[in-house]
Every structure is written in structure tokens, then in C-alpha cells.
Amino acid sequence: MDKPQRKISGFIFSLLFILSLARFASAQEQESKPEEFRIMFYNVENLFDPFDDSLKNDDEFMPRGMRAWTWKKFEKKLQHTAKVIISAGGWRPPEIIGFCEVENRFSLIQLLKRTPLERFGYQIVHEESPDARGIDVALIYRPDRVKHLYHSAIPVLFEGDSTGATRDILYMKGLVGGKDTLHLFVNHWPSKYGGATATITRRRDAALTLRATIDSLQLKDNRALIVITGDFNDTPADESVLIHLGAKDRVQENSGFYLINLMHPLMGKWDVGTHKFREEWSIIDQFIVSSPLLFNSEGLRIGEKRAEILRFPFLLEEDRTHNGTKPFRTYNGMRYHGGFSDHLPILLHLDL
């Protein structure tokens, strides 16, 4: 082999060696990079079917009801909801999605069978709530990513009012990654309809109900991995969430067991929130987690992105009355608007 050939051979060998090193480094990086596990919550603003249920006060959501709710509008609502879920996950939609303002299991079945969500194999967790309007909380999950172990509906009882009824708290216990037990609670606390002051005790009672369940879990396992989500109809700084539920507004110095509200850092920013009333945005849809998810060095833990509000352009429209933007709603009052929801969805990033 002459000298020029030896130089060419040496160059090719060096190039192959460099490419091998790069491939090896890339493989190592992929092995060390944690796998993402995401949970989404979405108040879907009345995902009702257009049929009458004699046990519920759902007459307004019928073709001849006040909202003139038809199968065509229902189908559009299904497609809109699926679009939000798929957009939230990019190439892979979230592993778990919690909902509120869902009428029944039938509506969820249609969401999973009549939209592009069908190919992901989601399963449903749902129980009928005693809410007078018939709106429930629910969740869907991907069984290839989380194993359903148990679920139950936790009733919220009002002090001094044995006849009052609201949405149950939906609890699911699941196994993630084959070894980590996740406790998930989906909430829809009583609204401020009738006035914030007049209804404050109802949200307090919902908070105390949930806190009692959390305390029971902690007694059994001081390292319990807990995710609490939902529409609380109160902000992270309100008494029901901060005091009665005990969701801290910042990370504590010690690593003992406590609840922390991941939405608190997002508060106080103009034009940022999950819901808008007149000119004011507020964060009433939240993610609250137990401290072990913050401090775990391996297994399931909080991801770098933590929690975020999903503000896709198609979910918003110009607010010509109060400036800025507002959610692109399905209804404005009783007038059909054709949008998505009066709430923005939120997304929790976990690493596995």
C-alpha cells in the first residue's frame, strides 16, 4: 500500500472511530435521560350528550332545550376535546387525563371511539356523582403506561346540610413503571354561584374531606406518591386550598411529608390563568403533589417542567371587552359560540 492510500485508510478509520464514539455517547445519553410520564386535567365545559336522562336536570342540553344541544354540536365538542388532548402530548398524548363537567360514561365512550383518540387504547374510570345537574368527574388512562389497581368515589358532605350534594372526589390507585404506586385524586369543588362568601364553607368541606383521605394514606405510607388535580373554584392562595387542604405555596426546607401546590409560582401574572371572569384571570385548575415526588432520586418524580397551563392559540380568542385574551368557549351564556371550553387545560410533567 503506497503512502496516499495509507493516508486515506487512516482518515476513514479515524472517521469511523469518531462516529462510533458519537453513537456510543448518544446511546448513553438516551439511557440516562428519564422517561416522561404526564398527567393532564381539563374542565371541558359541559361534555353532555343530547339525550334526556330522567334522573338528571339535563333538559337544557337537548335539541329542544335552552341550549339547542344537538348531536352535531356534541360531535364537534368531541373532536375539539380530542384535539386538545393530542396537542398536549405532541407525538404521544398524556398517560392520564382527568376531566370535570362530563355528563356520563356514554359521553366518554364516544370521545374515545369517535375521535383520533381511539388508536391509543385509553380506558375509563368514572362513577356517577350526586350533582343535581348531572356533571361528573372522570379520568381516562393508557393501560400500556399505568396499571389500574383500584378506584373509588369519595362523597363530599356539607356540615349542617344533609341534603346538599356536589361532585364526588374521584380516587384512582395505579402502578407506574411496574413498581411505583401513584395515588391520584380528581376534584371539582363547589362553585361560587350565589356568592364567594356564601359558598366558602362548601369548598372548605370539600378540602377537609380530601385532607382526611390524604392523612389516612400518609399514616399507611409516609412516602406516598400523591397527585391532586381538578377545578377547585378557589385559587392556590385561598383558604380552602392553602389552609384546610394544607397545600403549601413553596418548597419546605425539610423533606418531610407535605403537600405543595405547583401552580402557585404562576400566580400574579397578567393574562395568565386557567379561567377568566370579566377582566380577571385566575388559576382555579391546579396540580398539588406530595413532597416525596419532589425529593425522589429514582422512580417516579416531578419533571423539570413541573406543571404548566396549556395556552394553545386555538384555545384563546381576543377579549374585546376586557382586553387581552380569553378562553374560546363553547357557549357565551346561552348563545352557542362553537369553541372549546371556558377553562384552559393544565399539564403535569413527571419523570420515571
C-alpha positions in Angstrom: 0.0 0.0 0.0 1.5 3.3 -1.0 1.6 6.5 1.1 -1.5 8.2 -0.3 -3.6 5.0 0.2 -2.3 4.7 3.8 -3.4 8.3 4.5 -6.9 7.6 3.0 -7.3 4.5 5.0 -6.2 6.3 8.2 -8.7 9.0 7.6 -11.5 6.6 7.1 -10.6 4.7 10.2 -10.5 7.9 12.2 -13.9 9.0 10.8 -15.4 5.6 11.7 -13.9 5.8 15.2 -15.4 9.3 15.8 -18.8 8.2 14.5 -18.7 5.2 16.9 -17.9 7.4 19.8 -20.7 9.8 18.9 -23.1 6.9 18.6 -22.0 5.5 22.0 -22.4 8.9 23.6 -25.8 9.3 22.2 -26.9 5.8 23.4 -25.6 6.6 26.9 -27.5 9.9 26.9 -30.7 8.2 25.9 -30.2 5.6 28.7 -29.6 8.2 31.3 -32.4 10.5 30.2 -35.6 9.8 32.3 -38.8 8.7 30.7 -41.6 11.3 30.8 -45.0 10.5 32.4 -47.6 13.2 32.0 -51.0 13.9 33.7 -53.4 16.4 32.2 -56.5 17.9 33.7 -59.3 19.6 31.7 -62.6 21.2 32.6 -64.3 20.5 29.3 -67.3 22.9 29.9 -70.3 20.6 29.8 -69.5 17.5 27.8 -73.1 16.4 27.6 -74.9 14.0 25.2 -78.1 15.3 23.6 -80.4 12.7 25.2 -82.7 13.1 28.1 -81.8 11.4 31.4 -84.9 11.3 33.7 -82.6 11.2 36.8 -80.7 14.4 36.0 -81.5 18.0 35.4 -80.1 17.9 31.8 -83.1 19.4 29.9 -81.1 22.4 28.7 -78.7 20.1 26.8 -81.3 18.6 24.4 -82.2 19.6 20.9 -85.3 21.4 22.2 -83.7 22.7 25.3 -82.5 26.2 26.1 -79.1 25.5 24.5 -80.5 23.7 21.5 -77.8 21.0 22.0 -77.8 18.6 19.1 -75.8 15.5 18.1 -73.9 17.6 15.5 -72.8 20.0 18.3 -71.9 17.1 20.5 -69.7 15.6 17.9 -67.9 18.9 17.3 -67.3 19.0 21.1 -65.8 15.5 21.0 -63.4 16.4 18.2 -62.4 19.6 19.9 -61.7 17.8 23.2 -59.6 15.2 21.4 -57.7 17.9 19.6 -56.7 19.4 22.9 -55.5 16.1 24.3 -53.5 15.1 21.3 -51.9 18.6 21.1 -51.0 18.4 24.8 -48.8 15.3 24.2 -47.3 16.0 20.8 -46.4 12.7 19.3 -47.6 10.8 22.4 -50.7 12.0 24.3 -50.7 12.2 28.1 -50.8 8.9 30.1 -53.7 10.1 32.3 -56.3 12.8 31.6 -58.7 14.0 34.4 -61.9 15.7 33.5 -64.7 17.6 35.1 -68.1 18.7 33.7 -68.6 15.3 32.0 -72.3 14.1 32.0 -71.8 10.4 31.9 -69.8 7.3 30.8 -71.5 7.3 27.4 -70.0 10.7 26.6 -66.6 9.4 27.5 -67.1 6.3 25.3 -68.0 8.5 22.4 -64.8 10.6 23.0 -62.7 7.5 22.8 -64.4 5.8 19.9 -65.4 8.6 17.6 -62.2 10.6 17.6 -58.5 10.0 16.8 -58.1 9.1 20.5 -59.3 5.6 19.6 -55.9 4.4 18.5 -54.3 5.0 21.9 -56.4 2.5 23.8 -57.5 4.7 26.7 -59.6 3.1 29.5 -62.2 4.9 31.5 -62.5 5.5 35.3 -65.9 7.1 36.1 -68.6 7.0 38.8 -71.9 8.8 38.8 -71.9 11.8 41.2 -75.0 13.1 43.1 -74.7 16.6 41.5 -78.1 17.9 40.6 -77.1 18.9 37.1 -75.6 15.5 36.5 -72.0 16.7 35.9 -69.3 14.3 37.0 -65.5 14.0 37.4 -63.8 11.2 35.4 -60.4 10.2 34.1 -59.0 8.2 31.2 -55.7 6.3 31.3 -53.4 4.3 29.0 -53.2 0.8 30.3 -49.9 0.3 28.5 -48.4 3.1 30.7 -50.2 2.7 34.0 -51.9 -0.3 35.6 -55.2 0.4 37.3 -55.3 -1.2 40.8 -58.3 0.4 42.4 -60.6 3.4 42.3 -63.5 4.8 44.3 -65.8 7.9 44.6 -65.3 9.9 47.8 -68.5 11.7 48.7 -68.3 15.3 49.9 -70.6 16.0 52.9 -71.6 19.5 53.9 -71.6 20.4 57.6 -75.1 21.2 58.8 -76.6 20.4 55.4 -77.5 16.7 55.0 -79.4 17.3 51.7 -76.7 19.3 49.8 -74.9 17.4 47.1 -71.9 18.1 44.9 -69.5 16.2 42.8 -67.6 13.3 44.4 -63.8 13.3 44.5 -62.6 10.5 42.2 -59.7 8.5 43.5 -57.5 6.1 41.5 -54.6 4.0 42.7 -52.3 2.9 39.9 -49.0 1.2 39.3 -46.5 3.2 37.1 -43.3 1.7 35.7 -44.1 -1.7 37.3 -43.1 -0.5 40.8 -44.3 3.0 41.7 -47.8 3.3 43.3 -49.5 6.5 42.3 -52.5 7.9 44.2 -54.5 10.3 42.0 -57.4 12.5 43.1 -59.6 14.3 40.6 -61.7 17.2 42.0 -64.5 19.6 41.1 -65.2 21.6 44.2 -68.5 23.6 44.7 -68.7 26.8 42.6 -69.1 30.4 43.8 -72.6 30.5 42.3 -74.6 32.5 44.8 -71.5 34.4 46.0 -68.0 33.6 47.1 -68.7 34.3 50.8 -72.0 32.4 50.9 -70.3 29.3 49.4 -67.0 29.4 51.1 -67.9 26.7 53.7 -68.8 24.3 50.9 -65.3 24.5 49.4 -63.9 24.2 53.0 -65.8 21.0 53.5 -64.5 19.6 50.2 -61.0 20.4 51.2 -61.4 18.8 54.6 -62.9 15.7 53.1 -59.9 15.3 50.8 -57.4 16.1 53.6 -58.8 13.4 55.7 -58.2 10.9 52.9 -54.7 12.2 52.4 -53.9 11.8 56.1 -55.1 8.2 56.1 -52.8 7.5 53.2 -49.9 9.1 55.0 -50.4 7.0 58.1 -50.0 3.9 56.0 -47.1 5.2 53.9 -45.2 8.4 54.7 -43.6 8.2 51.2 -46.9 8.0 49.4 -46.8 9.5 45.8 -49.9 11.6 45.6 -51.2 13.8 42.7 -54.2 16.0 43.4 -55.8 17.9 40.5 -59.1 19.4 39.4 -61.1 22.6 39.3 -61.1 23.9 42.9 -63.1 27.1 42.2 -60.6 28.7 44.5 -57.0 29.8 43.8 -53.8 28.4 45.5 -53.9 31.4 47.9 -57.5 30.9 49.0 -58.2 29.5 52.5 -59.7 26.2 51.3 -56.6 25.2 49.4 -53.8 26.8 51.4 -55.2 26.3 54.9 -57.8 23.5 55.0 -56.2 21.2 52.4 -52.8 22.4 53.5 -51.2 22.7 50.1 -48.0 24.8 50.7 -47.1 27.7 48.4 -43.3 26.9 48.4 -40.9 24.0 48.9 -40.1 23.5 52.6 -36.6 23.2 53.9 -37.0 19.7 55.3 -38.0 16.7 53.2 -40.8 15.5 55.4 -44.3 14.7 54.1 -46.4 17.7 53.0 -48.5 18.9 50.0 -47.2 21.5 47.7 -49.2 23.5 45.0 -47.2 23.5 41.8 -49.4 26.3 40.4 -48.6 28.9 43.0 -45.5 30.2 41.1 -47.7 31.0 38.1 -49.9 33.4 40.1 -49.9 37.2 39.8 -49.0 37.4 36.1 -51.2 39.4 33.8 -53.2 37.4 31.2 -52.1 34.1 32.8 -54.7 31.8 34.4 -57.0 28.8 33.6 -60.2 30.8 33.8 -61.3 34.4 33.2 -64.1 36.3 34.8 -64.6 39.7 33.3 -61.1 41.2 33.3 -59.5 38.9 35.8 -57.7 35.7 35.1 -57.4 33.2 38.0 -55.8 29.8 38.5 -58.6 27.6 39.8 -57.4 24.4 37.9 -54.4 23.1 39.8 -51.9 20.4 40.4 -50.9 19.6 44.0 -48.4 16.9 44.8 -47.0 15.2 47.9 -43.4 16.1 48.8 -41.9 12.6 48.0 -42.5 13.3 44.4 -40.2 16.4 44.8 -37.4 14.6 46.5 -37.3 11.1 44.9 -33.9 10.4 43.5 -35.2 7.4 41.5 -38.5 6.1 40.3 -41.5 8.5 39.7 -40.7 12.1 40.5 -41.5 15.7 39.4 -40.1 16.5 36.0 -38.1 19.6 35.1 -41.1 21.4 33.5 -43.2 20.7 36.6 -46.8 22.0 35.8 -48.0 24.3 33.1 -51.1 25.9 31.7 -51.7 25.0 28.1 -52.3 28.1 26.1 -52.6 26.8 22.5 -53.7 29.6 20.2 -56.8 27.8 19.1 -58.0 27.7 22.8 -58.0 31.5 23.0 -59.7 34.5 21.4 -59.4 38.2 21.6 -61.2 39.8 24.6 -62.7 42.9 23.1 -64.4 43.9 26.3 -61.7 43.5 28.9 -58.6 43.5 26.7 -56.0 40.7 26.3 -57.3 37.2 25.5 -59.9 34.9 27.0 -60.8 31.2 26.6 -62.6 30.3 23.4 -65.8 28.9 24.9 -68.4 26.5 23.7 -71.2 28.9 25.0 -71.3 32.5 25.9 -74.2 32.4 28.3 -76.9 30.6 26.4 -75.6 31.6 23.0 -73.7 28.8 21.2 -70.2 30.1 20.4 -68.6 26.9 19.0 -65.3 27.0 20.9 -63.5 24.5 23.2 -64.1 25.4 26.9 -64.3 28.3 29.3 -61.2 26.8 31.0 -57.7 26.2 29.8 -56.2 22.7 30.4 -53.2 22.1 32.7 -50.4 19.5 32.3 -48.1 17.9 34.9 -44.7 16.6 33.9 -43.3 13.6 35.8 -40.1 11.7 35.2 -39.8 7.9 35.5 
